[in-house]
């Protein structure tokens, strides 16, 4: 499994596990928006080749 595989599968794995707060819903956040933001903010580790 490569880091790119994890990034690719992350939305499908996490989407159903996130429960948005009232504040998050009021700001029109969705689970997909939260996951996209996490992917942007958390650096993807380099694989062993590079």
Steps between C-alpha positions, in 0.01 A plus 500: 500500500644835399432843652315589180272198554418626849420851374282351226303277739483738796171671405317168462642368826436809714186653350254289700701537821482879525220663694488873447417733785214746478758774445660308215165439337406867542821593317393262222788261556455146373694185582661524157611859563654400834683206342624716212632754750678226697660369182623853422638562851662167586816428302506167320805301604740401227505134411815296557616572145487861521 
